[in-house]
Amino acid sequence: MNSSPSRNTIDPDTSRLVLVDVQERLAPAMSEPASLIRNCTILLTAARELGIPVTISEQYPRGLGPTLPELAGLTESHPLPKLDFSCLRNQALRDELGSRPDDALIIAGIEAHVCVLQTALEAVGSGHAVYVVADAVDSRREENRDRALRRAERAGCVIVTTEMVVFEWLGSADAAAFRSLSKLVR
């Protein structure tokens, strides 16, 4: 872990990965599903290896199916179902996300302009530092994803990439997990 993280970098000791609604019936409809799944896989793998807490939401799982099995199998976290678009409007998710109120939330998932955006906006409003992972969020239409990222940034979210998150969590090439995680992003 980082020995003395800057206030401007993502501190692995005070961050949580939030995977929003990457579900069986929804993911294939995204504009770039393969890239989305690849980058979510990298984030979940890094979180597991570095001991970063993970929260997973599922939007109406009875209709949209469960979290993609290849992603769900990368974490011991159990997906929490919701009907509201924002994760913070769901009591179980709010309790989990608020369990460490100083956590920076690293948000990935779908759809960028609906559930991801509403979660990010409410999290910023509740005082969390929020990082939206641009290459690990998607929408059915690229235009919606792009506008959501711009709006999130204007609202105070920091827009990052998967590699930025992984290398900030690592902090140094001396980190024990550097070799294994750096191979994921090549």
SEDREN-465502 format. One record per residue: residue number from 1; residue in one letter; z negated, x, y of N, C-alpha, C in turn. Coordinates in Angstrom, 3 decimals. Each point is the difference from the previous one (the first is absolute). Example, Ala and Ser with C-alpha at 12.3 -4.5 7.8 and 13.67 -1.06 7.14 Angstrom:
% SEDREN-465502
+-----+---------+----------+----------+----------+----------+----------+----------+----------+----------+----------+
: num : residuo :      nzz :      nxx :      nyy :     cazz :     caxx :     cayy :      czz :      cxx :      cyy :
+-----+---------+----------+----------+----------+----------+----------+----------+----------+----------+----------+
:   1 :       a :   -7.800 :   13.190 :   -5.690 :    0.000 :   -0.890 :    1.190 :    0.000 :    0.900 :    1.200 :
:   2 :       s :    0.720 :   -0.350 :    1.050 :   -0.060 :    0.820 :    1.190 :   -0.730 :   -0.770 :    1.090 :
+-----+---------+----------+----------+----------+----------+----------+----------+----------+----------+----------+
This chain:
% SEDREN-465502
+-----+---------+----------+----------+----------+----------+----------+----------+----------+----------+----------+
: num : residuo :      nzz :      nxx :      nyy :     cazz :     caxx :     cayy :      czz :      cxx :      cyy :
+-----+---------+----------+----------+----------+----------+----------+----------+----------+----------+----------+
:   1 :       m :    0.000 :    0.829 :   -1.178 :    0.000 :   -0.829 :    1.178 :    0.000 :    0.878 :    1.248 :
:   2 :       n :    0.296 :   -0.604 :    1.121 :    0.051 :    0.742 :    1.249 :   -1.361 :    0.550 :    0.365 :
:   3 :       s :   -0.027 :    1.232 :    0.536 :   -1.274 :    0.579 :    0.407 :   -0.410 :   -0.476 :    1.379 :
:   4 :       s :    0.939 :   -0.130 :    0.930 :   -0.336 :   -0.512 :    1.329 :    1.191 :   -0.745 :    0.577 :
:   5 :       p :    0.163 :   -1.248 :   -0.394 :    1.174 :   -0.754 :    0.427 :   -0.012 :   -0.278 :    1.499 :
:   6 :       s :    1.174 :   -0.020 :    0.570 :    0.170 :   -0.362 :    1.397 :   -0.143 :   -1.516 :    0.131 :
:   7 :       r :   -0.355 :   -0.453 :    1.176 :   -0.075 :   -1.441 :    0.237 :    1.368 :   -0.654 :   -0.116 :
:   8 :       n :    1.052 :    0.781 :    0.109 :    1.354 :   -0.558 :   -0.027 :    0.635 :    0.023 :   -1.380 :
:   9 :       t :   -0.658 :    0.585 :   -0.974 :    0.558 :    0.026 :   -1.346 :   -0.754 :   -0.990 :   -0.882 :
:  10 :       i :    0.606 :   -0.315 :   -1.127 :   -0.610 :   -0.939 :   -0.937 :   -1.024 :    0.755 :   -0.840 :
:  11 :       d :   -1.238 :   -0.380 :    0.108 :   -1.094 :    0.643 :   -0.722 :   -0.148 :   -0.665 :   -1.371 :
:  12 :       p :    0.129 :    0.772 :   -1.081 :   -0.120 :   -0.614 :   -1.324 :   -1.392 :   -0.553 :   -0.274 :
:  13 :       d :   -1.002 :    0.488 :    0.698 :   -1.366 :   -0.479 :   -0.227 :   -0.279 :   -1.345 :    0.657 :
:  14 :       t :    0.864 :   -0.399 :    0.929 :   -0.233 :   -1.263 :    0.699 :    1.272 :   -0.841 :    0.053 :
:  15 :       s :    0.780 :    0.046 :   -1.074 :    1.190 :   -0.842 :   -0.026 :    0.061 :   -0.805 :   -1.281 :
:  16 :       r :    0.752 :   -1.065 :    0.065 :    0.185 :   -0.918 :   -1.130 :    1.471 :   -0.397 :   -0.020 :
:  17 :       l :    0.604 :    0.047 :   -1.178 :    1.370 :   -0.453 :   -0.174 :   -0.019 :   -1.505 :   -0.273 :
:  18 :       v :    0.814 :   -0.739 :    0.742 :    0.120 :   -1.440 :   -0.183 :    1.434 :   -0.290 :   -0.445 :
:  19 :       l :    0.149 :   -0.472 :   -1.231 :    1.308 :   -0.353 :   -0.546 :    0.147 :   -1.515 :    0.070 :
:  20 :       v :    0.935 :   -0.452 :    0.822 :    0.146 :   -1.418 :    0.315 :    1.164 :   -0.612 :   -0.782 :
:  21 :       d :   -0.316 :   -0.839 :   -0.970 :    0.931 :   -0.962 :   -0.601 :    1.276 :    0.583 :   -0.627 :
:  22 :       v :   -0.083 :    1.129 :   -0.670 :    1.188 :    0.546 :   -0.662 :    0.045 :   -0.613 :   -1.409 :
:  23 :       q :    0.575 :   -1.192 :   -0.050 :   -0.069 :   -0.847 :   -1.180 :    1.345 :   -0.182 :   -0.691 :
:  24 :       e :   -0.079 :   -0.380 :   -1.273 :    1.171 :   -0.075 :   -0.877 :    1.145 :   -0.842 :    0.534 :
:  25 :       r :   -0.281 :   -1.148 :    0.576 :    1.084 :   -0.880 :    0.438 :    0.412 :    0.250 :    1.435 :
:  26 :       l :   -0.773 :    0.792 :    0.730 :    0.288 :    0.256 :    1.410 :    0.673 :    1.355 :    0.206 :
:  27 :       a :   -0.451 :    1.021 :   -0.689 :    0.510 :    1.363 :    0.209 :    1.517 :    0.126 :   -0.179 :
:  28 :       p :    0.600 :   -0.610 :   -1.031 :    1.450 :    0.170 :   -0.174 :    0.834 :   -0.558 :    1.152 :
:  29 :       a :   -0.558 :   -0.891 :    0.789 :    0.743 :   -0.615 :    1.102 :   -0.010 :    0.841 :    1.274 :
:  30 :       m :   -0.714 :    1.114 :    0.001 :   -0.110 :    0.823 :    1.198 :    1.295 :    0.759 :    0.262 :
:  31 :       s :    0.177 :    0.477 :    1.233 :    1.240 :    0.685 :    0.371 :    0.166 :    1.336 :   -0.716 :
:  32 :       e :   -1.096 :    0.708 :   -0.286 :    0.062 :    1.285 :   -0.698 :   -1.135 :    0.091 :   -1.026 :
:  33 :       p :    0.051 :   -0.813 :   -1.063 :   -1.120 :   -0.045 :   -0.941 :   -0.290 :    1.326 :   -0.702 :
:  34 :       a :    1.025 :    0.771 :   -0.343 :   -0.244 :    1.259 :   -0.716 :   -0.788 :    0.984 :    0.862 :
:  35 :       s :    0.356 :    0.104 :    1.262 :   -0.715 :    0.891 :    0.918 :   -1.433 :   -0.487 :    0.214 :
:  36 :       l :   -0.155 :   -1.298 :    0.183 :   -1.332 :   -0.584 :    0.162 :   -0.891 :    0.346 :   -1.192 :
:  37 :       i :    0.494 :   -0.234 :   -1.202 :   -0.797 :    0.232 :   -1.211 :   -0.293 :    1.482 :   -0.176 :
:  38 :       r :    0.973 :    0.846 :    0.249 :   -0.210 :    1.448 :   -0.115 :   -1.116 :    0.457 :    0.929 :
:  39 :       n :    0.058 :   -0.420 :    1.260 :   -0.996 :    0.458 :    0.971 :   -1.376 :   -0.615 :   -0.238 :
:  40 :       c :   -0.050 :   -1.234 :   -0.451 :   -1.290 :   -0.593 :   -0.368 :   -0.592 :    0.724 :   -1.208 :
:  41 :       t :    0.853 :    0.403 :   -0.940 :   -0.449 :    0.769 :   -1.160 :   -0.618 :    1.321 :    0.440 :
:  42 :       i :    0.658 :    0.695 :    0.917 :   -0.521 :    1.277 :    0.510 :   -1.354 :   -0.214 :    0.671 :
:  43 :       l :   -0.107 :   -1.017 :    0.840 :   -1.266 :   -0.259 :    0.703 :   -1.123 :   -0.327 :   -0.976 :
:  44 :       l :    0.279 :   -0.847 :   -0.983 :   -1.025 :   -0.366 :   -0.977 :   -0.407 :    1.188 :   -0.863 :
:  45 :       t :    0.960 :    0.820 :   -0.374 :   -0.300 :    1.192 :   -0.801 :   -0.873 :    0.963 :    0.793 :
:  46 :       a :    0.357 :    0.232 :    1.247 :   -0.796 :    0.889 :    0.850 :   -1.400 :   -0.569 :    0.222 :
:  47 :       a :   -0.087 :   -1.287 :    0.240 :   -1.311 :   -0.626 :    0.202 :   -0.874 :    0.163 :   -1.242 :
:  48 :       r :    0.583 :   -0.213 :   -1.167 :   -0.758 :    0.154 :   -1.245 :   -0.488 :    1.431 :   -0.165 :
:  49 :       e :    0.896 :    0.944 :    0.207 :   -0.350 :    1.405 :   -0.201 :   -1.042 :    0.497 :    1.008 :
:  50 :       l :    0.034 :   -0.547 :    1.204 :   -0.902 :    0.460 :    1.059 :   -1.238 :   -0.882 :    0.173 :
:  51 :       g :   -0.100 :   -1.056 :   -0.788 :   -1.168 :   -0.874 :    0.090 :   -0.017 :   -0.885 :    1.232 :
:  52 :       i :    1.180 :   -0.350 :    0.505 :    0.117 :   -0.888 :    1.160 :   -0.137 :   -1.437 :   -0.504 :
:  53 :       p :   -0.872 :   -0.809 :    0.588 :   -0.105 :   -1.399 :   -0.438 :    1.309 :   -0.768 :    0.237 :
:  54 :       v :    0.276 :   -0.934 :   -0.890 :    1.222 :   -0.799 :    0.069 :   -0.371 :   -1.475 :   -0.044 :
:  55 :       t :    0.640 :   -0.773 :    0.852 :   -0.111 :   -1.462 :   -0.022 :    1.402 :   -0.549 :   -0.219 :
:  56 :       i :    0.126 :   -0.954 :   -0.931 :    1.295 :   -0.608 :   -0.300 :   -0.109 :   -1.508 :    0.207 :
:  57 :       s :    0.968 :   -0.538 :    0.739 :    0.050 :   -1.452 :    0.172 :    1.219 :   -0.556 :   -0.724 :
:  58 :       e :   -0.114 :   -1.277 :   -0.369 :    1.116 :   -0.727 :   -0.598 :    0.125 :   -1.347 :    0.694 :
:  59 :       q :    1.155 :   -0.247 :    0.592 :    0.274 :   -1.260 :    0.675 :    0.388 :   -1.052 :   -1.041 :
:  60 :       y :   -0.785 :   -1.042 :   -0.102 :    0.298 :   -1.115 :   -0.894 :    0.562 :    0.492 :   -1.342 :
:  61 :       p :   -0.821 :    0.706 :   -0.786 :    0.497 :    0.618 :   -1.240 :    0.556 :   -0.997 :   -1.010 :
:  62 :       r :   -0.469 :   -1.238 :    0.027 :    0.535 :   -0.992 :   -0.943 :    1.494 :   -0.229 :    0.242 :
:  63 :       g :    0.421 :    0.091 :    1.259 :    1.412 :   -0.209 :    0.319 :    0.806 :    1.289 :    0.080 :
:  64 :       l :   -0.635 :    1.082 :    0.489 :    0.728 :    1.253 :    0.224 :   -0.260 :    1.049 :   -1.071 :
:  65 :       g :   -0.837 :   -0.338 :   -0.968 :   -0.286 :    0.927 :   -1.087 :   -1.029 :    1.052 :    0.391 :
:  66 :       p :   -0.367 :    0.836 :   -0.960 :   -1.005 :    1.032 :    0.245 :    0.612 :    1.216 :    0.703 :
:  67 :       t :   -0.872 :    0.904 :    0.399 :    0.430 :    1.302 :    0.517 :    0.890 :    0.663 :   -1.054 :
:  68 :       l :    1.020 :    0.700 :    0.445 :    0.878 :    0.701 :   -0.952 :   -0.853 :    0.833 :   -0.950 :
:  69 :       p :    0.202 :   -0.115 :   -1.303 :   -0.844 :    0.707 :   -0.963 :    0.003 :    1.510 :    0.192 :
:  70 :       e :    1.147 :    0.569 :    0.406 :    0.060 :    1.451 :    0.182 :   -0.873 :    0.462 :    1.163 :
:  71 :       l :   -0.307 :   -0.887 :    0.922 :   -0.913 :    0.335 :    1.092 :   -1.440 :   -0.333 :   -0.370 :
:  72 :       a :   -0.212 :   -1.159 :   -0.580 :   -1.354 :   -0.418 :   -0.384 :   -0.630 :    0.992 :   -0.977 :
:  73 :       g :    0.817 :    0.612 :   -0.847 :   -0.504 :    0.950 :   -0.986 :   -0.423 :    1.341 :    0.579 :
:  74 :       l :    0.241 :    0.212 :    1.284 :   -0.357 :    1.271 :    0.634 :   -1.380 :   -0.014 :    0.647 :
:  75 :       t :   -0.694 :   -1.105 :   -0.087 :   -1.301 :   -0.108 :    0.649 :   -0.936 :   -0.859 :   -0.843 :
:  76 :       e :   -1.277 :    0.212 :    0.176 :   -0.996 :   -0.841 :   -0.665 :   -0.346 :   -1.222 :    0.840 :
:  77 :       s :    0.541 :   -0.072 :    1.215 :   -0.255 :   -1.149 :    0.873 :    0.650 :   -1.243 :   -0.588 :
:  78 :       h :   -0.694 :   -1.101 :    0.112 :    0.528 :   -1.274 :   -0.484 :    0.586 :   -0.766 :    1.178 :
:  79 :       p :    1.224 :   -0.481 :   -0.134 :    0.615 :   -0.756 :    1.089 :   -0.817 :   -1.243 :    0.354 :
:  80 :       l :   -0.066 :   -0.265 :    1.283 :   -0.709 :   -1.177 :    0.489 :    1.021 :   -1.009 :    0.509 :
:  81 :       p :   -0.030 :   -1.239 :   -0.521 :    0.972 :   -1.013 :    0.402 :   -0.318 :   -0.540 :    1.395 :
:  82 :       k :    1.065 :   -0.468 :    0.680 :   -0.177 :   -0.593 :    1.319 :    1.090 :   -1.031 :    0.236 :
:  83 :       l :   -0.258 :   -0.885 :    0.927 :    1.009 :   -0.945 :    0.469 :    0.346 :    0.268 :    1.457 :
:  84 :       d :   -0.976 :    0.454 :    0.781 :    0.260 :    0.356 :    1.394 :    0.882 :    1.237 :    0.031 :
:  85 :       f :    0.784 :    0.132 :    1.040 :    0.882 :    1.157 :    0.097 :   -0.788 :    1.275 :    0.277 :
:  86 :       s :   -0.960 :   -0.046 :    0.917 :   -0.810 :    1.186 :    0.284 :   -1.075 :    0.171 :   -1.067 :
:  87 :       c :   -0.140 :    1.222 :   -0.478 :   -1.074 :    0.290 :   -0.964 :   -1.370 :   -0.267 :    0.608 :
:  88 :       l :   -0.122 :    0.142 :    1.298 :   -1.305 :   -0.155 :    0.644 :   -0.419 :   -1.453 :    0.175 :
:  89 :       r :    0.867 :   -0.941 :   -0.344 :   -0.386 :   -1.413 :    0.033 :   -0.542 :   -0.471 :   -1.350 :
:  90 :       n :    0.017 :    0.888 :   -0.987 :   -0.495 :   -0.297 :   -1.337 :   -1.384 :    0.630 :   -0.145 :
:  91 :       q :   -1.000 :   -0.790 :   -0.372 :   -1.383 :    0.493 :   -0.025 :   -0.194 :    1.189 :   -0.935 :
:  92 :       a :    0.549 :   -0.069 :   -1.215 :   -0.187 :    1.107 :   -0.950 :    0.652 :    1.281 :    0.523 :
:  93 :       l :    1.201 :   -0.123 :    0.551 :    0.675 :    1.175 :    0.559 :   -0.726 :    0.504 :    1.242 :
:  94 :       r :   -0.425 :   -0.913 :    0.850 :   -0.737 :    0.399 :    1.216 :   -1.281 :    0.730 :   -0.378 :
:  95 :       d :   -0.699 :   -0.492 :   -1.020 :   -1.223 :    0.672 :   -0.449 :    0.309 :    1.407 :   -0.492 :
:  96 :       e :    1.074 :    0.142 :   -0.766 :    0.350 :    1.320 :   -0.525 :    0.464 :    0.941 :    1.110 :
:  97 :       l :    0.836 :   -0.499 :    0.901 :    0.502 :    0.844 :    1.081 :   -1.080 :    0.321 :    1.021 :
:  98 :       g :   -0.968 :   -0.868 :    0.118 :   -1.086 :    0.227 :    0.945 :   -1.173 :    0.731 :   -0.601 :
:  99 :       s :    0.088 :    0.373 :   -1.279 :   -1.124 :    0.663 :   -0.656 :   -0.297 :    1.357 :    0.628 :
: 100 :       r :    1.011 :    0.615 :    0.569 :   -0.171 :    1.227 :    0.777 :    0.723 :   -0.241 :    1.321 :
: 101 :       p :   -0.695 :   -0.557 :    1.003 :    0.687 :   -0.411 :    1.226 :    0.647 :    1.132 :    0.774 :
: 102 :       d :   -0.375 :    1.243 :   -0.264 :    0.633 :    1.119 :    0.697 :    1.260 :    0.479 :   -0.706 :
: 103 :       d :    0.344 :   -0.613 :   -1.136 :    1.194 :    0.413 :   -0.729 :    1.254 :   -0.147 :    0.848 :
: 104 :       a :    0.867 :    0.992 :   -0.110 :    1.367 :   -0.150 :    0.482 :    0.750 :   -0.688 :   -1.132 :
: 105 :       l :    0.769 :   -0.997 :    0.336 :    0.765 :   -0.724 :   -1.015 :    1.430 :    0.520 :   -0.013 :
: 106 :       i :    0.435 :    0.453 :   -1.164 :    1.359 :    0.472 :   -0.222 :    0.709 :   -1.156 :   -0.694 :
: 107 :       i :    0.944 :   -0.638 :    0.678 :    0.584 :   -1.242 :   -0.507 :    1.428 :    0.214 :   -0.485 :
: 108 :       a :    0.247 :   -0.450 :   -1.240 :    1.324 :    0.014 :   -0.611 :    0.222 :   -1.373 :   -0.625 :
: 109 :       g :    1.255 :   -0.381 :   -0.204 :    0.248 :   -1.252 :   -0.711 :    1.074 :   -0.866 :    0.632 :
: 110 :       i :   -0.078 :   -1.303 :   -0.295 :    1.025 :   -0.947 :    0.426 :   -0.629 :   -1.339 :    0.384 :
: 111 :       e :    0.673 :   -0.805 :    0.727 :    1.125 :    0.327 :    0.824 :   -0.498 :    0.560 :    1.326 :
: 112 :       a :    0.719 :    0.983 :    0.509 :   -0.444 :    0.730 :    1.189 :   -0.261 :   -0.917 :    1.186 :
: 113 :       h :    0.835 :   -1.004 :    0.182 :   -0.102 :   -0.848 :    1.187 :   -0.927 :   -1.198 :   -0.191 :
: 114 :       v :   -0.560 :   -0.159 :   -1.177 :   -0.893 :   -1.141 :   -0.238 :   -1.385 :    0.528 :   -0.393 :
: 115 :       c :   -0.247 :    0.184 :   -1.270 :   -1.340 :    0.358 :   -0.471 :   -0.444 :    1.386 :    0.448 :
: 116 :       v :    0.894 :    0.977 :   -0.039 :   -0.361 :    1.347 :    0.446 :   -0.336 :   -0.029 :    1.491 :
: 117 :       l :    0.875 :   -0.590 :    0.794 :   -0.211 :   -0.024 :    1.450 :   -1.263 :   -0.770 :    0.375 :
: 118 :       q :   -0.182 :   -1.181 :   -0.566 :   -1.183 :   -0.779 :    0.370 :   -1.287 :    0.707 :   -0.413 :
: 119 :       t :    0.007 :    0.654 :   -1.154 :   -1.166 :    0.781 :   -0.422 :   -0.251 :    1.147 :    0.969 :
: 120 :       a :    1.049 :    0.719 :    0.360 :   -0.128 :    1.140 :    0.909 :   -0.518 :   -0.436 :    1.367 :
: 121 :       l :    0.559 :   -1.082 :    0.540 :   -0.422 :   -0.471 :    1.317 :   -1.471 :   -0.422 :    0.004 :
: 122 :       e :   -0.415 :   -0.724 :   -1.032 :   -1.404 :   -0.417 :   -0.063 :   -0.931 :    1.181 :   -0.231 :
: 123 :       a :    0.443 :    0.977 :   -0.771 :   -0.837 :    1.180 :   -0.249 :   -0.197 :    0.807 :    1.280 :
: 124 :       v :    1.063 :    0.173 :    0.778 :   -0.129 :    0.684 :    1.293 :   -0.950 :   -0.794 :    0.891 :
: 125 :       g :    0.159 :   -1.312 :    0.005 :   -0.867 :   -0.855 :    0.809 :   -1.457 :    0.063 :   -0.400 :
: 126 :       s :   -0.271 :    0.334 :   -1.262 :   -1.391 :    0.094 :   -0.459 :   -0.554 :    1.419 :    0.129 :
: 127 :       g :    0.789 :    0.906 :    0.575 :   -0.502 :    1.334 :    0.271 :    0.376 :    1.095 :   -0.976 :
: 128 :       h :    0.751 :   -0.328 :   -1.052 :    0.444 :    1.021 :   -0.943 :    1.104 :    0.853 :    0.625 :
: 129 :       a :    0.039 :    1.270 :   -0.354 :    1.198 :    0.800 :    0.230 :    0.976 :   -0.438 :   -1.081 :
: 130 :       v :    1.225 :   -0.301 :    0.379 :    0.980 :   -0.534 :   -0.949 :    1.251 :    0.859 :    0.013 :
: 131 :       y :    0.411 :    0.406 :   -1.196 :    1.212 :    0.784 :   -0.207 :    0.925 :   -0.822 :   -0.895 :
: 132 :       v :    1.163 :   -0.362 :    0.508 :    0.977 :   -0.737 :   -0.783 :    1.029 :    1.010 :   -0.504 :
: 133 :       v :    0.196 :    0.030 :   -1.315 :    0.865 :    0.995 :   -0.625 :    1.439 :   -0.536 :    0.005 :
: 134 :       a :    0.799 :    0.491 :    0.951 :    1.334 :   -0.553 :    0.261 :    0.908 :    0.000 :   -1.223 :
: 135 :       d :   -0.050 :    1.053 :   -0.813 :    0.891 :    0.057 :   -1.155 :   -0.619 :   -0.619 :   -1.256 :
: 136 :       a :   -1.172 :   -0.625 :    0.162 :   -0.654 :   -0.687 :   -1.115 :   -0.292 :   -1.455 :    0.358 :
: 137 :       v :    0.729 :   -0.517 :    0.982 :   -0.017 :   -1.425 :    0.314 :    1.455 :   -0.464 :    0.036 :
: 138 :       d :    0.202 :   -1.269 :   -0.277 :    1.369 :   -0.509 :   -0.009 :   -0.014 :   -1.496 :    0.250 :
: 139 :       s :    1.167 :   -0.516 :    0.348 :    0.246 :   -1.426 :    0.167 :    1.348 :   -0.307 :   -0.637 :
: 140 :       r :    0.283 :   -1.256 :   -0.135 :    1.305 :   -0.382 :   -0.572 :    1.137 :    0.493 :    0.885 :
: 141 :       r :   -0.240 :   -0.070 :    1.304 :    1.014 :    0.470 :    0.956 :   -0.556 :    1.199 :    0.760 :
: 142 :       e :    0.798 :    1.043 :    0.083 :   -0.410 :    1.235 :    0.673 :   -0.404 :   -0.252 :    1.452 :
: 143 :       e :    0.694 :   -0.908 :    0.665 :   -0.317 :   -0.327 :    1.391 :   -1.445 :   -0.478 :    0.131 :
: 144 :       n :   -0.459 :   -0.825 :   -0.935 :   -1.386 :   -0.477 :    0.055 :   -0.991 :    1.142 :   -0.181 :
: 145 :       r :    0.301 :    0.919 :   -0.926 :   -0.877 :    1.164 :   -0.210 :   -0.070 :    0.846 :    1.255 :
: 146 :       d :    1.151 :    0.294 :    0.590 :    0.034 :    0.855 :    1.188 :   -0.754 :   -0.621 :    1.175 :
: 147 :       r :    0.199 :   -1.282 :    0.213 :   -0.706 :   -0.671 :    1.106 :   -1.512 :   -0.059 :   -0.255 :
: 148 :       a :   -0.370 :   -0.201 :   -1.245 :   -1.434 :   -0.022 :   -0.343 :   -0.645 :    1.351 :    0.274 :
: 149 :       l :    0.685 :    1.086 :   -0.352 :   -0.547 :    1.335 :    0.253 :   -0.148 :    0.256 :    1.495 :
: 150 :       r :    0.992 :   -0.420 :    0.781 :   -0.102 :    0.180 :    1.458 :   -1.156 :   -0.818 :    0.573 :
: 151 :       r :   -0.125 :   -1.229 :   -0.460 :   -1.088 :   -0.842 :    0.507 :   -1.362 :    0.563 :   -0.388 :
: 152 :       a :   -0.137 :    0.450 :   -1.241 :   -1.266 :    0.588 :   -0.454 :   -0.363 :    1.214 :    0.847 :
: 153 :       e :    0.981 :    0.828 :    0.285 :   -0.264 :    1.193 :    0.808 :   -0.437 :   -0.375 :    1.413 :
: 154 :       r :    0.666 :   -0.967 :    0.598 :   -0.393 :   -0.452 :    1.347 :   -1.416 :   -0.569 :    0.005 :
: 155 :       a :   -0.426 :   -0.556 :   -1.128 :   -1.334 :   -0.600 :   -0.097 :   -1.095 :    1.029 :   -0.276 :
: 156 :       g :    0.389 :    1.244 :   -0.244 :   -1.006 :    1.036 :   -0.221 :   -0.023 :    0.616 :   -1.381 :
: 157 :       c :    0.884 :   -0.431 :   -0.882 :    0.099 :    0.627 :   -1.321 :    0.761 :    1.312 :    0.143 :
: 158 :       v :   -0.300 :    0.929 :   -0.886 :    0.751 :    1.251 :   -0.051 :    1.007 :   -0.142 :   -1.140 :
: 159 :       i :    1.262 :    0.282 :    0.301 :    1.046 :   -0.108 :   -1.006 :    0.176 :    1.388 :   -0.614 :
: 160 :       v :   -0.137 :    0.063 :   -1.321 :    0.046 :    1.273 :   -0.726 :    0.975 :   -0.122 :   -1.170 :
: 161 :       t :    0.176 :    1.104 :   -0.719 :    0.814 :   -0.004 :   -1.222 :   -0.903 :    0.356 :   -1.183 :
: 162 :       t :    0.520 :   -0.232 :   -1.176 :   -0.738 :    0.323 :   -1.222 :   -0.403 :    1.470 :   -0.013 :
: 163 :       e :    0.940 :    0.890 :    0.310 :   -0.322 :    1.427 :   -0.009 :   -1.078 :    0.343 :    1.018 :
: 164 :       m :    0.043 :   -0.604 :    1.161 :   -1.034 :    0.260 :    1.004 :   -1.376 :   -0.346 :   -0.564 :
: 165 :       v :   -0.101 :   -1.154 :   -0.626 :   -1.284 :   -0.437 :   -0.556 :   -0.480 :    0.976 :   -1.071 :
: 166 :       v :    0.863 :    0.320 :   -0.949 :   -0.401 :    0.884 :   -1.112 :   -0.464 :    1.354 :    0.529 :
: 167 :       f :    0.774 :    0.599 :    0.895 :   -0.365 :    1.331 :    0.472 :   -1.207 :   -0.020 :    0.933 :
: 168 :       e :   -0.226 :   -1.085 :    0.715 :   -1.220 :   -0.097 :    0.801 :   -1.213 :   -0.221 :   -0.897 :
: 169 :       w :    0.158 :   -0.775 :   -1.063 :   -1.099 :   -0.139 :   -0.961 :   -0.323 :    1.348 :   -0.634 :
: 170 :       l :    1.024 :    0.787 :   -0.316 :   -0.219 :    1.320 :   -0.603 :   -0.633 :    0.965 :    0.998 :
: 171 :       g :    0.549 :    0.067 :    1.199 :   -0.564 :    0.827 :    1.050 :    0.333 :    1.476 :   -0.085 :
: 172 :       s :    0.296 :    0.514 :   -1.183 :    0.221 :    1.430 :   -0.172 :    0.741 :    0.264 :   -1.310 :
: 173 :       a :    0.770 :    1.079 :    0.010 :    0.660 :    0.427 :   -1.237 :   -1.018 :    0.556 :   -0.991 :
: 174 :       d :   -1.224 :    0.231 :    0.457 :   -1.076 :    0.448 :   -0.881 :   -0.670 :   -1.152 :   -0.751 :
: 175 :       a :    0.328 :   -1.238 :    0.364 :   -0.615 :   -1.153 :   -0.650 :    0.330 :    0.010 :   -1.494 :
: 176 :       a :   -0.976 :   -0.377 :   -0.805 :    0.173 :    0.022 :   -1.463 :    1.204 :   -0.825 :   -0.457 :
: 177 :       a :    0.271 :   -1.096 :    0.673 :    1.090 :   -0.893 :   -0.407 :    1.333 :    0.335 :    0.660 :
: 178 :       f :    0.056 :    1.059 :    0.795 :    1.228 :    0.299 :    0.747 :    1.219 :    0.135 :   -0.901 :
: 179 :       r :   -0.107 :    0.790 :   -1.055 :    1.183 :    0.243 :   -0.847 :    0.528 :   -1.289 :   -0.631 :
: 180 :       s :   -0.896 :   -0.779 :   -0.565 :    0.466 :   -1.212 :   -0.682 :    0.543 :   -1.041 :    0.979 :
: 181 :       l :   -0.653 :   -0.159 :    1.151 :    0.447 :   -1.028 :    0.945 :    1.223 :    0.434 :    0.776 :
: 182 :       s :    0.123 :    1.271 :    0.305 :    1.190 :    0.443 :    0.746 :    1.263 :   -0.177 :   -0.843 :
: 183 :       k :   -0.142 :    0.058 :   -1.328 :    1.157 :   -0.234 :   -0.873 :    0.491 :   -1.445 :    0.093 :
: 184 :       l :   -0.886 :   -0.930 :    0.298 :    0.381 :   -1.410 :    0.080 :    0.957 :   -0.277 :    1.155 :
: 185 :       v :   -0.124 :    0.750 :    1.085 :    0.784 :   -0.290 :    1.193 :    1.291 :    0.823 :    0.099 :
: 186 :       r :    0.275 :    0.805 :   -0.982 :    1.244 :    0.796 :    0.016 :    1.179 :   -0.836 :   -0.383 :
+-----+---------+----------+----------+----------+----------+----------+----------+----------+----------+----------+
